[in-house]
Amino acid sequence: MAVTMRMQVLDSVNPILAHAIRSMSDCKPPLRTAGAYLYRSFVRQFQAEGVPRWKPHATETYLRRVGGIGKLDKLLSEQKRLITGSLKPRKGETLAEAKARAKKRLERNMRRLSPKLLQDTGLLRRSYGRRGADSIYELTDFTLTIGSRVKYARIHQFGGWSGTGHRSKIPARPLTILDEDRKAIRCIFIDHATRSFKR
């Protein structure tokens, strides 16, 4: 099931300007610019893990993402050795090289110990706004529809029950068109309309 987003640009602009925008024969250029802007906004929302911030992983999901309790214990004990400096240099390795290796492993482990929400493979993030098999990007003279065909996009956008027997409750972790996005998109259309007047 697909998830799509639409926005009414004319909902709060000056009535004269709204008439000018409506009378344009082709809104594709500002719609394309607005689409690129929205894609960047969605990427920022994924990076920030939601605006407002999404609910965190359930314990079972977190453990699955880090590789189980055994893997979690191993990562935590390695973190302790790396932090306390008790990691010994390998044969033929200088102390500085060992510290650099330890720092790199520490950073990698931190990423594994704190998996980002909805970013396991990056497929969902990439599907919004990009033209690909999993994307919805429909541009006409007067409308732009952006969305995702990824099968789990809908459950993450709206929340609901999932899993075997629908026993797992998934909280809604929606991407939204933010107020700042609406203002920026209005500016894109105003700029396009005023340039059209000057021609």
C-alpha positions as CSV (number, residue, x, y, z in Angstrom):
1,M,0.0,0.0,0.0
2,A,1.5,3.3,-1.1
3,V,1.9,6.5,1.0
4,T,1.5,9.8,-0.7
5,M,1.6,13.5,0.3
6,R,0.0,16.5,-1.4
7,M,0.0,20.1,-0.5
8,Q,-2.3,23.0,-1.4
9,V,0.1,25.9,-2.2
10,L,-2.6,28.5,-2.7
11,D,-4.2,28.0,0.8
12,S,-2.7,31.2,2.3
13,V,-1.2,33.4,-0.3
14,N,-2.5,36.8,-1.4
15,P,-5.7,36.3,-3.5
16,I,-4.3,38.3,-6.4
17,L,-1.1,36.2,-6.4
18,A,-3.2,33.1,-6.1
19,H,-5.1,34.1,-9.2
20,A,-1.8,34.7,-11.0
21,I,-0.5,31.3,-10.0
22,R,-3.7,29.7,-11.2
23,S,-3.5,31.4,-14.5
24,M,0.0,30.1,-15.2
25,S,-0.1,27.6,-18.1
26,D,2.6,25.4,-16.5
27,C,3.5,25.0,-12.9
28,K,6.0,22.2,-13.5
29,P,9.2,24.3,-12.9
30,P,8.1,25.5,-9.4
31,L,6.6,22.1,-8.6
32,R,10.0,20.4,-9.5
33,T,11.8,22.8,-7.2
34,A,9.3,22.2,-4.5
35,G,9.7,18.4,-4.9
36,A,13.5,18.7,-4.6
37,Y,13.0,20.9,-1.5
38,L,10.6,18.4,0.1
39,Y,13.0,15.5,-0.6
40,R,15.7,17.3,1.3
41,S,13.2,18.0,4.1
42,F,12.3,14.3,4.3
43,V,16.0,13.3,4.4
44,R,16.5,15.8,7.3
45,Q,13.5,14.3,9.1
46,F,15.0,10.8,8.8
47,Q,18.4,12.1,10.1
48,A,16.7,13.7,13.0
49,E,14.6,10.6,13.6
50,G,11.4,12.6,13.2
51,V,10.1,16.1,13.7
52,P,8.8,15.9,16.4
53,R,11.1,13.0,17.4
54,W,9.7,9.5,16.7
55,K,9.0,7.0,19.5
56,P,12.2,4.8,20.1
57,H,12.6,1.2,19.2
58,A,10.8,-1.4,21.3
59,T,13.2,-3.6,23.3
60,E,12.7,-6.6,21.1
61,T,13.4,-4.5,18.0
62,Y,16.5,-3.0,19.5
63,L,17.9,-6.3,20.4
64,R,17.2,-7.7,17.0
65,R,18.9,-4.7,15.4
66,V,22.1,-5.0,17.5
67,G,22.3,-8.8,16.9
68,G,20.8,-10.2,20.1
69,I,21.8,-10.2,23.8
70,G,25.0,-12.1,23.2
71,K,26.2,-9.6,20.6
72,L,25.1,-6.7,22.8
73,D,27.2,-8.1,25.7
74,K,30.2,-8.6,23.4
75,L,29.9,-5.0,22.0
76,L,29.5,-3.5,25.5
77,S,32.6,-5.4,26.9
78,E,34.6,-4.3,23.8
79,Q,33.4,-0.7,24.4
80,K,34.6,-0.9,28.0
81,R,38.1,-2.1,26.9
82,L,38.3,0.6,24.2
83,I,37.3,3.4,26.6
84,T,39.6,2.3,29.4
85,G,42.5,1.9,27.0
86,S,43.0,-1.8,27.9
87,L,43.1,-2.8,24.3
88,K,46.6,-4.0,23.5
89,P,48.5,-3.2,20.3
90,R,48.7,-6.0,17.8
91,K,52.0,-7.5,16.8
92,G,54.0,-4.9,14.8
93,E,51.5,-2.2,15.6
94,T,52.5,1.1,17.4
95,L,50.6,2.4,20.3
96,A,49.3,5.3,18.1
97,E,48.1,2.9,15.5
98,A,46.4,0.8,18.2
99,K,44.6,3.9,19.5
100,A,43.5,4.9,16.0
101,R,42.2,1.4,15.4
102,A,40.4,1.5,18.8
103,K,38.8,4.9,18.0
104,K,37.5,3.6,14.7
105,R,36.1,0.5,16.4
106,L,34.6,2.6,19.1
107,E,32.8,4.7,16.5
108,R,31.6,1.7,14.6
109,N,30.3,0.0,17.8
110,M,28.5,3.2,18.8
111,R,26.6,3.2,15.5
112,R,25.7,-0.5,16.1
113,L,24.6,0.1,19.7
114,S,22.4,3.0,18.7
115,P,20.6,2.0,15.4
116,K,18.7,4.8,13.8
117,L,14.9,4.6,13.5
118,L,13.6,3.5,10.1
119,Q,17.1,3.4,8.6
120,D,18.1,-0.2,8.7
121,T,18.7,-0.4,4.9
122,G,17.9,3.2,3.8
123,L,15.3,1.9,1.3
124,L,12.4,3.8,2.9
125,R,14.4,7.1,3.0
126,R,15.5,6.8,-0.6
127,S,12.0,6.0,-1.8
128,Y,10.6,9.4,-1.0
129,G,11.1,11.9,-3.8
130,R,13.6,9.9,-5.9
131,R,12.5,8.4,-9.2
132,G,12.8,4.7,-8.7
133,A,10.8,1.5,-8.5
134,D,9.9,2.1,-4.9
135,S,9.1,5.8,-5.4
136,I,5.9,7.7,-6.2
137,Y,6.8,10.9,-8.1
138,E,4.0,12.1,-10.3
139,L,4.3,15.5,-11.9
140,T,1.6,17.1,-14.0
141,D,1.1,20.8,-15.1
142,F,-0.5,21.6,-11.8
143,T,0.2,18.8,-9.2
144,L,3.1,17.0,-7.7
145,T,2.5,13.8,-5.7
146,I,5.4,12.4,-3.8
147,G,5.3,9.1,-1.9
148,S,6.7,5.6,-1.3
149,R,5.7,2.2,-2.6
150,V,7.8,0.4,0.0
151,K,5.4,-2.1,1.5
152,Y,6.1,-1.1,5.1
153,A,5.9,2.7,4.4
154,R,2.2,2.9,5.4
155,I,2.6,1.1,8.7
156,H,5.4,3.5,9.7
157,Q,3.6,6.6,8.5
158,F,0.3,5.8,10.3
159,G,1.1,3.1,12.8
160,G,-0.9,0.0,13.4
161,W,-0.6,-3.7,14.2
162,S,1.9,-5.9,12.3
163,G,3.8,-9.2,12.5
164,T,2.6,-12.8,12.9
165,G,-1.1,-12.6,14.0
166,H,-0.9,-8.8,14.1
167,R,0.4,-8.9,17.7
168,S,3.1,-6.2,17.4
169,K,2.0,-2.6,17.7
170,I,4.0,-0.3,15.6
171,P,3.8,3.4,16.6
172,A,3.3,6.0,13.9
173,R,6.6,7.6,12.8
174,P,5.3,10.0,10.1
175,L,7.1,12.2,7.7
176,T,5.3,15.5,7.5
177,I,5.3,18.6,5.4
178,L,6.5,21.0,8.1
179,D,5.4,24.7,8.5
180,E,8.8,25.8,7.3
181,D,8.4,23.6,4.2
182,R,5.0,25.2,3.5
183,K,6.6,28.7,3.8
184,A,9.5,27.8,1.5
185,I,7.2,26.2,-1.1
186,R,5.0,29.3,-1.1
187,C,8.1,31.4,-1.7
188,I,9.1,29.2,-4.6
189,F,5.7,29.8,-6.2
190,I,5.6,33.5,-5.4
191,D,9.1,33.8,-7.0
192,H,8.0,31.9,-10.1
193,A,4.8,34.0,-10.4
194,T,6.5,37.3,-10.0
195,R,9.1,36.3,-12.6
196,S,6.3,35.3,-15.0
197,F,4.7,38.8,-14.5
198,K,8.0,40.5,-15.5
199,R,8.2,38.7,-18.8
